[in-house]
Amino acid sequence: MDKTVRLWHVSVDGECLRTFNHTDFVTCVQFHPSNDKVFMSGSIDGKVRLWNIPRIHVLDFADCHQMVTAASFSPDGDQVAVGTMAGKCRFYACRDTKLTYEAQLNVCTVKGRNRKITGIRFMPTDKTKVLITSNDSRLRLYNTTEYQQCCKYKGLINKNAQIRASFSGNGRYILCGSDQGQVFVWSTVNPLIPAVNPSYTAFRKDKNSSYEAFQGLTDIATVALFAPELWHRRFHEEAPEHVAPVAELTKAVSALLRTDTAAGVADSPLSGDSPAGGNLDSAAKGSELNSAFSMFGEVIVAAGHRGEICIFENSGLPHWL
């Protein structure tokens, strides 16, 4: 709240290396994904800035004419998305550390009410997909080729807090905190294939209210992230004895999913009454099981308003409601 951005290095204890002064409160910062000498900041003064770290110098800026509340680089750093207090999301090309306006989205409800954008995140495996978190308790996934909404995710409560959703490393899952301290997980891949016309079923590829959730914190959970895969493996190598059954169950589930159902074996848990019907039923159930167990063993880090940082491991089976 002192209108600055401060830079530290994890190997230098307590010493601030650089201070970058702004004209108003800073709401978001992010390092450039491919240039470690550049970072971006967004401020209440309506500007998003690109900074040269060694020189403590502004390379370029864009004026959004509204309070900037969120910003993010695309995975390759060639595009910047900026969210505002009024629910506008502006996109800029970012080449040679220069910002060039491209497009604008109005992130709003069905009734047309705009709500503050609290988080923006590009999908790590697809730079044309961007996820926007807003204070209407919704997450929206857009494509940046046509700037159209792909899917809306429901379930969390986010009315006033600065909550940001994030992706898993492979882009298969979305993770987000909530006002009540819960952490929510959605799948970006819907394995459901309707047996009849989708208009007569609950299947909607543009809406997703199917999620897993757990109570992570006692206060507002503002940040929830998947741990990196490297750290995930290290965690399991150093895990205590009571975690061992998790690995064993994971192996058992993997073996179950690899079960050959081509012959429609009767005592296989994935097979049906007849060979032909069994194959189709097995494929569907196998897809559902694979989706359910693919989160098994994931490590999640969550933080909240009170300064808590909690680490969780998904070491149990999902309970279907």
N, C-alpha and C positions, 0 to 999 in steps of 0.2 A: 504493500500500500504506500510505499515511499516513492513511487513513480520511477523505479529503476529496475533493470535486469542485472543480476549479479552472476558472475561465472566463477565456479570452483573446479578444482581437479580432485578426484577421489584419493589420489596419492599424496596430496598436500593437505595436512590437517589444519582446518580452521582458517586458512588464508584465502581471502577473496582475490582472485587474479585480475578481474576486470569488472568495471561498473559501467553500465550503459544507461544514460539518463534519458527520460521521456518527459513529455509535457503533461501527461495525465497517468492515471492508474493503468498498469499493464495487466491484461487478462489472459494472455496465452503466449507461449514461446515454443519454438521447435528448431532443432538443428537441421541444416540441409542434409538430405540423405546421402549425398555423394561428395560434398565439399565441407570438410570439417572446419573451415575457416569462416563459414557463413551460417548465420541463424536468422530466423524470422520472429518478429514480435508483433502482437496486436494490442491496441490500446483503446481506452474509452474515448480518446480524442478522434476516433474514426479512421485512424490510419494503420495500415499494416506495413511494416518496414523490413527491409533486408539489411543486415548489418555485417560489416567486415570485422571479425573478432580481433585480429592483431592490431588494426589501426583504430578501433573503436569508432568506426565511421559508418554512416548510413549510405549504402550503395544505391538504393532506390526505395521508393515508397508508393503506395496507392491509397487514395482517399475514398473511403466507402460512404462518406457523408452520414454515417450512423455509427453508434457505439459498436466497436468490434468486440465480440465475446468468444470467438473460437476461430482457429485457423489451422491448416494442415498442408504439408507438401504431399504430392503424389509420390509413389515409391521411387520413381526415377528423378524426381526433383524438377520435372519440366512443367508442372502445373501447381498452382496454389488455390485452395478453396478457403474462403473467408466468410464466417457467419456473423450476423449482427443481432443487436437487441430487438430489432423489429421483425426478425424472422426471415431476413433476406440472406441468401448464400450467393456470393459473387465468386466467379472463377477467373483466374489470371494465368496467362502463359508466363513461365519463368525461365527465360533463356539468357545466358550471359549475364546473370544477376540483374535482369531488367524485367519489370512486371508490365504485362500488356493485358488489358481487359478483354475477356472473351464472352462471358454470358452471366446471367443472373437467374436464380430460382427463388420463387416465393414459397417458403416452407410454411404451410398453413393447414388448418383443419378443413373439414368439409364445408363448414359455414363460412370459411374464408378468413378466420381470425389467425393472424400471425402470432407466433410465440417465440420467445427468445431462443436462439440456437446456443446450446451449451457445449456441444462437442462435434468435431468433424474428424473422420478417419477414413482414409482410402484403404481398399482391400489390398493386402500385401501381394496377392497372387494375380490381381487383375486391376491395373491402374485406371480402367474405365468405370470402376464401381466405387462410389463414395457413400459412406454411412453418416447420417446427420442425426444428432440427438437434440431434442428440444423440450421446452417446459410444458408441453401438452401431453406428457407421458407417452410419447411415441418415438420410435426410431424409424427412419426412412432411408431406404437404399435407392440411390439414383445411379443411372448410367450417364457418363459424361460425353458420350458420342451424340446422343439426341437430347440430353438433359431431361429425361423422363423418369418418373418414379417406377422402380421395379417391384418393390415390396415395402409393406409397412409392418412393423413389429410391435405387438402390444403385450401388456402384462405388468410392466413396472409402474411405479408412481414417481413422477418427477415434476413437481409443481414450481419450485422456486430455486432449487440448488443447482450448482454448476457441475452437473454430472456428465461424464463422458463415456460413451460406449467404445469398445475395442474389438478387434478381430483376433482369432487364433492365428498362429503362424501360417497354417495352410489355408486360411480363409473359410474354413468349413463352419466355424462357429462364431457367434457374436456374444460378447460378455458385457454386462452393464450393472452398475449399482442402482440403488433406489433411495427414496426419502426415508423409508422404514428400515434401512440397514440390510435389506435382502440383496443377494446377488443373483441375477437372472442369466440364463444361457439359452440362446436360440440356435437352431441349425439353419444355415444358409441354403442347404440342399434339402428339398422336401421329397422323401422317398415314396410318398403316397401316390399311387396310380389309380384313379377312380375306376370302378368297375362299370359305371354307367356315365351318362352325360354329366360333366362336372357341375353344370348349372343346377342339377338335382341333388347334389351332395354338398358337404361342408367344405370341400376342397376349393381353396382360392390361392392361386400362385402369387397373387399380388398382396395378400394379407397373411400374416402368421401370428397367431395367438397361442401357439403350442410351445411351451418352454419348460425348462427345469429351473428350480430356484431353491436357495437355502439361505438361512439367516446367518449373515456374515459378521455384522457389526451391531452394536447397540445404538448407534447413531447413524446419521445419513452416510451412506456409502458412496463417495464421490468418484472413486477410481477403482476399477477391477481389471486386472490384466492376467493373461496366461503367462506362466513362466517360460523362458526360452527352452528349447528342446535340450540344449547342452546341459543346462542347469537341472532340467528334469531328470536326465539320466544320472547325473551326479547325486541327486537326491535319493534315487533308488539304490545306488551303490552304498550309500551311507545310512540307509533307512534302518530303523530299529526292527527287532524280531517280529513285532506284531504286524508289520507291514508285509511280511513274507507271503501270507496267504493271498494277498492281492495279486502278486505275480503269478502264483499258481492258478488262480481263478481266471486270469487273463489268458493263460495258455490253454486252459480247458475250453474257454469260450471260442478262442481262435480255432481250435480243433473241431469244435462243433460247427462253426461256420464253413469249414472246409469239407464237411461231410459230403460224400458223393451221393446225391439223391437221384441220379439218372435212372436207377433201377426201381425207385419208389419203394425202398425197403420199409416194411411195416413198423419195425421197432426203432426207426430213426425219429427223433423228436421233430424233425423238419418235414417229414413225409406225410402224404395224405392217404386216403383209402385206396386210390387207384394209381397206377404209374403215371398216367397222363396228368390227372388232377393233382397228384402228389408233387410233380415237378413244378407246376405253376404255384401251388400253395407254398412249397418249400422256398422258391425264389423270393416270394413276397415276404415270408416270415424271416428268411435269411437277411433280407434288406433291412427289415425293422430291427432285428437283433444287432446287425452290424452298426446301425445308427445309434442304438442304445448303448452299446459297449465301446464305441469309438472314443467316448469321453473318459473311459475308465483309466484311472491312474494319472489324469491331468493334474497339474499343480496350478493353483490360482492365488494371486496376491491381491488383497483388497485393502483400501485405506479410506478413512472417513474424517469428519469434521473435528473430532476430538484428538486427532493425531495418532490414532491407532493404525498399525500396519499388521495385518493378519495373513498368514499363509495357510492354505487349505490344500488337501489332496483328495481327489475324488476316488475314494477307496471303497465305496459301497455301490450297490445296485440301485437304479432309479426306481422310485415308487410311483406307479401310474395312478393318477387321480381321475 
